[in-house]
Amino acid sequence: MAFAEVRAAPSAFDGSLFAAASPEVVAEFRKIDDMCRIWTDPSIVDAFVEENPASLSPRELDVVREWKHALPGLFHIVLMPQHVSLFLLDDVVFEVRGLATQVDEQLTRDDQAFAFTTLLPFDGAIVFARDLFTPPLPVDDDQYDDALRLVRRAQADGDVIATARGFVEASKRAASSTLVIDELPNWENVRKASEVDGLGGLAGREGGEGASAAPDEPQVATADNVLPYAAPMIIPDDEPAQTHPCPLAGLSGEERDRRIEELTMGGALSLESLLADFFSESAVKDPPDRTLRSLLLASKKADLQSMASSFGLRKLSQANKKQLADAIAGQLLDDPGTFDALLETLTARELKSLRAQVEAGGEVPVSPELGEGALALPIAPLSFFVKTAEGVKRIVPTDLLEALSQVDWDNLIVEVMLFEEMRKVVEALVQLRGVETFEVLYGTYCAWKGTAIPFDVFADELHYQAEDDLSEFRCFCSGGTWYGVARDLYEEVTEEGMVELYRFAREHFEPRPLTAEMLNEANMFEWLFQRPASQAVLAFLDAHVPDDEDRELAFADDVVSELVVMAISCYSPQDVIDMLEATGLRLHERDFKELWDLVVNMVNTLPNWSLAGWSNEDAVARLA
C-alpha cells in the first residue's frame, strides 16, 4: 500500500501532538484526515517507513516505526507531581508524560479520572496522544482506593513502566485487556454529534434555520448519517438478536397498568416482596446498646467508608471498622457544625420523616403495609434499619436523639422547601421553560413566610439561595457556537441578579408558563413521562428487552424514567445512548438507528427554551 493512498483532505490532524517531532514528520502526517487511523492501522506506519516520503534520517524513521506499538484504551489516570501521571490498565501501571499538553492541564478538578486516549513510545519515554476523551464515568471511592493500592504496590515492587522499551513489551500483554477498545471512537462522528446535540440541534431543521416542531409533534433527525460512538451496542446483522419482546410490548395506558398488575400479583415482583427483601438485606443486627458507635460497628465496612468520605475523612479509607466508627461518631457528636450541616443536606421529605421518627421516640416499625411514612429509608448515620425481635425497625441512635429533639423542625423544613422550590424555578428560568413561575414562587414564598415582602427583596433572596446551583455545564462553547444556556442569559443570571433576569426574560422571550402544579416534582415528572416522545422510547424498549434482563417487566419503565431525568437535566443524546449501552442492550444497526432517532426526538421535545422555535445561532444572535 502506498502512503499516498491513505492521505485525505482537508486535514483534521492536529500537528501540535508531535511538537517534539521534526517538522517533516508533522508535515506528512498532517495530510492524514483521520488521526485515529495512525493508531489503529499499523500499515499506515509501515507505508510511511518504507517509502520515507519526507526523506527522514534513519533515527527519525526509528521514532515513526515505534508508533506501531501505540496502545489505545480506557485508562484510569492518577495524577502525580511534576507533570508525570500514572495510567492504569487493569494491573499494568504506566508512567506517562505529555508533549504539547500535560495531563494535569486537562484534568484540573480531580486527582483521578477515567479517559480514552492512546499511549505512545517517544524518545525513550511514554507519552499520550494530545486529547483525552473523558466519558461521564466518576471514580467512586472503591475505585479510588483500589487505584492507590495498585500504584503503591507497583512502586514498591518496581513494576511501574516508564520507558519506551518497557512500554512496547507491556503493550503486548495489555492488548488482551478487557478495558482496551479495538478502535478509538470515530472522533469526526463524535464531533458532529456533539455539534448537533445542543438545544434544537437535530430537530426541526426542515424549513430553514430556527424551524421547530410543536412540543407534542414528532421531530425528524436530519443527521441520519451521523451515529454516535456506540460500537459496543451494535451487533452484526448475521448474528441473532440479543433481545426479546417484553410481555407488555404494544400495551399502553390503563391496559398496560392492568397487565402489570396481573403479571405481578402475588409474584416475586410484587412491591411488598421487594420491600421485604430490601429491609432484610439493609438492616443491621441489633447491638447490645443503640448508641451511634454501636450501630456504626454493626454496619458494613463499605457503608462506613462511604460515610467517612462524605465527612471528608478520605484518609481513613484503609482504616478498620473500629477506627472508621470512632472517627464518624466523634465528628458528628463533638462538632455541632457537622451535625447542622448534615441536616441541611436533607430534603424536605427526609426531614419530615426524621421529625416524625424523633417525635415517636426514635423507633419506628418498618412494614410494606404501613404506608409511605413507614417506608422512608434510613438516613445514616442519623438513623438505621435494625433487625429486632419484633421485626425490622428504623432507629435513631440514642446519643443523637436529644440533639435531634432540639431542632427547630418547622423553620428548617420551610427553609429547605423554599430552597427546593427556588432551585426548580431558577432552572425553569434558565432553560426558559417559562418566566411566570417567578410569580408562582413569589406567592408561595409570601404565604409560607406569613407576610407579603417586597418583590425586590424576594428576588434578592432567590438569587442568593440559587446562585451557586447554576452549574457551568449549562453554558458551553464548541466550535464557536454556544450551547445549553445562551451566554448572555447565563451572565444575566450569575452577575446581574434575579430582578434583572426576570425583566430580561420578559423583554426577550415569549412566556411559556408552567402551572403551579408543575412545580410539584412528581406531577412534572409524570407529565414529562407521558409525552408522546417519551412513550415512543418506552414502546421501543418494551420490544427490545435484553436477554439477560431478569426484571423484564420493570426494565423499560426504569430506563425511560432515567432517560426523562437525563433529558431535562441537559444531558445529550449520546449520554442517553451510553446509559442504555450500560444496561446490556445490544441491537442490530438498523434498530440502533431507530433508537437513536427516538432518543434525539425525546431529548429535543421535552421542555426547554429551544421550543420557542429558535436555533442555537438564532438564540445567541438575539441575546448578543
N, C-alpha and C positions, 0 to 999 in steps of 0.2 A: 504494500500500500504506500503510495507516495504521500509525503507530508502535505503537499498542496491539496490533496483530496479532503483533508479534514479541516481545512480553513473555511471560515464563514465570515460574512459581513452583513450588517455592521457589527462591530465587536462589542460584546458585553464584558470583556475581560478587564479586570482592574489591575493594571501593572504595578500598583503600589504594593501588592502582595510580595513581589520579588524586588523590593527596594535594595536589597543587598546583593542581588544578582547583576550580571553585566547587562548593559543596555541592549546588546544584541539578543540576549535571551528574552528580555521583556518585549522587544520589538516583534520577534517571531511569534511568541505565544499570545501577543495582543490580537493577532489575527484569528484566533480561535474564538468562536462565538460563545460556546457553552463551556465555561471554565471547568465545570464538574467533569467533563469528559476526560480531562487530563488525568484525573484520579481514578476513574472507573474503566478507562480503556487503555491498557498498557501499550497497545500497538501504536498509539499516537507518539509516545515517548520513543518507542523503537524506531519509528519512521524518522523522527527528528534526529536521533543519534546517528542513524545510518546515512542519511542524506546530508546532515550538517548544513542546512541552508544558510545559516548565519556565519559559517566559517569559524566556528569556535575552536578554541585551543583544546587539546586532549583533557586538560584539567577541568575546563568548563563543561565539556561533554560528560565527564565523570559525575559532575554535580547533577546534570539533567538526568543521567541514567539512574541515579539514586531515587529519583521521584517515582520510579515504578513501584517502589515499596510504600507508597502513600497508604495510610490507614484511615478510611472514613468510618465514623461511628457516632453513637450517642455516648458521650463521656460524662462522668461525674467529676466535676472540677473542684479542687480545693486550692484556694488562693494562698500564696506564700509571699514572704517579703522579697524585695529587690526584683520585682518583675519576673519572678520564677513561680510557676504554678505546677501543681500535680494533677495529671489527667488520669482518672481511674477507669479501667475497662475490665469488669469482673475483678479478678485478683491481681491484675497487672497494673503497676504504677509507673507512669512516665513523667519525667521532669521536663517541662516544656517551656520554651521561650518564644517571644514574639519577634516579628520582623518590623513591619510597618506600624503595627499597633501591639499593645500589651494586653494580656488577659484582664488585668485589673482596670484597664481603661474602658472595657466593655461590660464588665460585671462589677458595678460600683456599689451595689446595695448590700450584697450578701458575700460571705466568705466561702460559700459553697453553692454550686448550681449545676444543673444538667444542661448540656449543649451539644448539638450536632456540629461537628467540624471535621477537618482532615488533618492528621499529623503527617509531617514530612521530615526526612533526614536532610539536614542542611549544614554544611560547613562543620561537620563533626558533631553537631548537636541535634536536638529535636525541636522543630518549630510547628506552629499551627497555621492553617490557611486563614487568611485575614479576617473573614467574617465568622462569628459564632452565631448559630441559629438556635435561640433558646426557646424551646417549647414551654407551654404552661404546665410544667411539672415541678411543683415545690418540693424542696428537700425536707422530708419530715424528720422528727427527732431521731427515730431509729436509724434512718439512712445517714443522718449527720454523724451520729456516734459510730456507726459501722465504718464509715469512711475514715474517721480519725483513727480507729483501731487498726485498720488496714495500713494506713500511712505510717503509723508508729512502728508496726511490725516490719514493714518493708524497709524503713530507715534503719531499724535496729539490726536487721539481717543483711543489710547491704543489697537489697533487691530492687531499689529504685533505679529505673533505666533512664540514663541521662545522655548517652552517647548515640551517635548515628548508627554505629555498628551494632550496639545492643538493641536499638530500635528495629533494625532490619530483621534480626533473629526473633525478637518478641512479636513482631507483627505477623510472622508466620504462625505462631502459636495462637495469637489473638484472632486470627482470621475465622476461626470456628466459633467465636464468642456469640452468644445469643443476642448480645447488645449491638453487634456490628451489623449495619444495614448493607445490603448488596450494592445499593446505589444511593447516592445522596438525593435529597428532594430535587425535583425539577425546579430549579430556582426561578426560571423565567415564568413558569406557570404560577409558582407561589407569589412572585412579584405581581403578576397580572391579577391574580385572585385578590391580593391584598388591596390593590388599587380600586377594585370594584366592590370590596366588602364594606365601604363606607355607607352612610345613610343614603338609600335610594340607588346604590351603585349598580346593582344588577337588575333592578326592577324599573319598569315604566319608562324605557327609553325608545318607545315606538315612534312617536311623532316628532321628536326633537328634544333638545336639552330641556330638562325640567318637567317633562311629562311624567305623570304618575297615575296609577290606577287608584280607584277608590279603595278605602280600607278593607272592605269585605269582598272585593272583586279579585279574581286570580291575576297575578302578575307573571309575566313571562321573562325568564332569564335570557339575556341576549348574548351571553358569552358561552355558548354550548361547547365551544372548542377549548375552553379553559377549565381544566379539572384541578382540584387541589391535590396535594400530595397525599394519596390515600392508597398506595400500593398494598399495604397490609390488609386492607379491607376487600380488595378486588381479587377474585379468583378467576382462573381461565375458564372460557366458555365450555370447554370439553370436560370440565370437572363437574360432578353433580352438585347441586345447590346444597349449601350447608345450613339452610333454614327450612322452616316448615310453618304452615298457617296456624295461628292461634285459634282455639275454639271460638273466639269472639270475632274473628275476621268477618267483615261485612256487616257487623251489627253496630248500631249507634243508639244514643238516647236511652229511653226507657227500656227498649228491647235489650240493649246491651246490659243495662243495670240488672234486669230480671235474670238474664242468662248468668251473670256473675254470681248472683245470689243462689241460683240453682246449683251451679258447679261447686260452690264453696260451702254450701250448707252442711255443717257438721264435719267438714273435712279438715285436712291439715292446714288449709289456707285460711281458716276462719280467724277473724281478728282476735277472738278470745284465746284460741290456742297459741297464736303467735305471741300475744302479750304474755301469756303464762310462761312460755318458754323464755321470753326475754327477761321477765322478772327473775326467774330462777337462775339464769346464767349471769345476770348482772349483780345479784345480791351477794354480800359478803357474809361470812359466818359470824354469828352473834358473839362478840367478845365478852369477857367477864365484866368489864365496865365499858360504858359507851362514851368515853372521852374521845376527843378528836384524835389523839395519838393512837389509841387502841383501834379505832376504826380505820385509820390510815394503814396501820400494820396489817390489818386483815385484808386490805385491798391488794390487787395485783401490782407487781413492781412496775409494769408498763404504765399503769394508770398514775402511779406516784411520779414516775419520770415526766409524764405529760404535765402533771400539776406543777412540779418543780420548774419545768421550762416556762410555764405561764407566769410563774412568780419571778422569773429572771434568774433562776438558780441552775442555769445550764451546766455550770462547772461541776455539779453533783451527778452528772449523767452516769458516772461509773460507781456511784456510791451504792451501798447495800440498802435494804428496805428500812432498817433502823435509822440510818443516817438521813435518808430521804424524809421519813416520817418526822423526825426531830426538827429538821430544817423547816418543813412546811408548817408544822404546828407552831413552832416558835415564831415564825414570821407573821402568821395570822393572829395568834393570841397576843403577842407582845407589841405589834405595830398597828395602832389604830388606823393609820393611813392606808395600810394594805387592806384591812377589813373594810373600810369605807370604799376604797377603790374597787374591790371585788363586787360589792353591792351595786355600784354604779354601772358595772358592765352587764348587769342582768336586764332582761326585757321586762316590760310591764307584766306580761303573763307570768313569768318566772317569779317576779316579786310578789304578785298576788298569791301564787301557790305557796311560796315560802312563808308569807304572813299568815295564811290560814293554818299552816302546819305549826308555826310558833304558837298561835292562839289555841291550838289543840293540845299544847303541852309538849310539842316537839316530836310526836309519834303518830303516824297516820297509817292505817292498814292499806295495802295495795291490792286491788282486785279489778279484773276487767269489767265487772258488773257495777262498779261504784261510780261511774260517770267520769267526766273529763277532769274534775278536780283531783280525783284519786289517782288518775293515770299520769299526772305530771312526773317528769323524770327527776331524779335527784340532782342536786347542784353541788357536786363535790368541789371543795371539801366542806360545804355548808350543810349538806345532807347526803345520806347514803341509803341504798337499798340493803336491808339486813334480813337474813333468814332467822325467824324466831319460831318458838313453839306454836304460836298462833298463825304462822304463815309469814309471807314477805311483808315487811313494813318499810316505810320511808321515815328515817330517823335523823333528827338533828343532834349533833354531839352535845353532851350535857354541858361542857365548858364553853360552848358558844351560845347556849340558849338564853342566858341572861343578857348578853350583849345584843342579841337579836331582838329581845323583848323591849329594849330601849330605843329601837329605831323608830323614827317618825315616818311610818309606812305611807300614810296618806300623802304627805308632801313629796316623798321620794317617788312614789308611783306616778303622781301627777307630772312631776318634772320629767320623768322618763317617757311618759306618754306624749307629752308635748314635744320632746326631742324626737321621738319616733315619727310623730306626725309632721314635724318640721322637716325632717330628712326626706320624707316622701314628697312633700310639696317642693322642696328645693330640687329634687331630682325631676319632678314633673316640670318645673320651670326651666331647668337646664336643658331638658330634652324638648321643651316647648310642647308638651302634650296639652298644655292649656294654662293660661295665667289666672283664670278665675278661681283656681284652687287657693290662691292667695287670700281672697276674701273669705272663702270657706274656713280656712285655718284661723284667720283673724277672729271670726265669730266664735269658733271653738275655743280659742285661747281666752277671749274675754269671758266666756261662760265658765270655763274651768277656774279662772282666776277670781271670778266673782265680781269683776269690775270692768268697766269699759275704758281701757287705756288708749291713749292717742295712737293713731295708726303708725306714725313715725317711730314711736317708742317700741311698738311691736316689731316693726321691720328691723330696727337695730338689734333687738333681742334675737330675732330669727337669723340674722346674718352672723351674729356672734356664735350661736349654737351650731350652725351648719357649715361654717366656712371651711373647717378642717376636713369635712367629709366630701368635698368636691375634688375627687382624685384626678391626677393629671392625665390618666389614660382616657378620659372623656374628650380630650382635645389633643390631637397629634397630627403631625405633618409628614407626608410621604410623597416624594417626587414633586414637591412644590404645591401640593394640594392638601388642604386641611380637611380632616375627617372628624367624626364624632360631633362634638360641640364646636361651632364656628369660633374662630379665635377671638373675635371682638366680643362676642357674647360671654365667653368664658372670662375674659378680662373684666367685663362689667360685673360679673358675679363676685370675683375674687378681690377686686380692687375698689369698686365704687359703692358697694353696699346694696342691700335689698330694695330700698325705695327706688334707687336708680334703676336696678334691674327690672322692677315692676313697671316703671314708666317706659323703659326702653322696650320691653316686650310688648306693651300696649301699643307703642308707636309703630313698631316694625312688623308685628306678626298678627295675623287674624286669630282671635282666640279660638282654641279648640278645648272647651271646658270639660273637665272631669266632674262627675257628680260627687256630692258629698259621700254617697255610698261607696264610690270607687276609691275613696281614700282608705277604706277598710281593706286591709291587705288580702283577706280571704275572698271578699267579693270581687276585688280587682283580678285576682288570680283566676278565679272561676270564669270571669268574663273573657280573659285572655285565652284560657284553655279551650273555651268553646268557639273561638274564632274559626271560620272555615279553613284557614291555612293551617292552624294547629291540628284540627281534626283530620286534615288530609295526611299529615305526617303520622298521626296515630293510626289511621287506616292502613298506611303502607307498612308500618312496623308490625301491626297485627298479622299481616300476611307474610312476614319475614322474621319470625322469632328464631333466634339462634338455636341450633340443635342441642347445645349443651346448657340451655337456659332452663333451670329447674322450675322457677316460679313463672311459668309462661303466661299465666293469667294476669300477673302484675307487671310483666315486662314492658309492654307498650305504654301503659299508663305511667309507670315510673319514669320511663325515658322521656316521654313527651312533657311530663311535669318539669323535668330537669331542663329540657330544651326551652320551654317557655321562660323559665327563670334566666337562662343564659341569654336568650334573645332580648329580654327587656333590660338586661344588665350590660348592654353594649358589647356583647361578645360577637364575633364574626361567624359566618357560616363555617369557616374552616375549624374554629374551635368546637362547634357543634359536631362536625364530622369526626374530629379527634375523639370526642367523648363517646360517640357511637362506636367507633372502632374499638375502644377500650372495653365495651360491653361484650365483645366477641362476635359482633355482627360481621358476616362475610357474604359478599354479593358478587354476582356477575357484573361486568362493566355496564351493561345496558340498564340493569336495575340500580346500580350505583348512580348513574347519570340521572335517573328519575328521582332518586332520593335527594341528590344534590339540588335539583330544581325545586323540590318541595321544601327543603330546608331554607334555601335562599328566599323563597316566597314567604315562608313563615317569619323569618327574621325581619324582612323588609315590610311586612304588613302589620306587625304589632306596633302599638302606638309609639310614634316618635315624631319629631318635628319635620322630617322629610315628607310626611304625608300631606304637608301643605302644597306639595307639587313642585318642589324646587330640587334641582340637582345640587351636589356639593358646591360646584362652581358658582351657581346662582346665589346660594346662601352666603358664601364668602363675599361675593361682589356686592350684595345688598347691605352687608354689615360693615364693609370696608370704610 
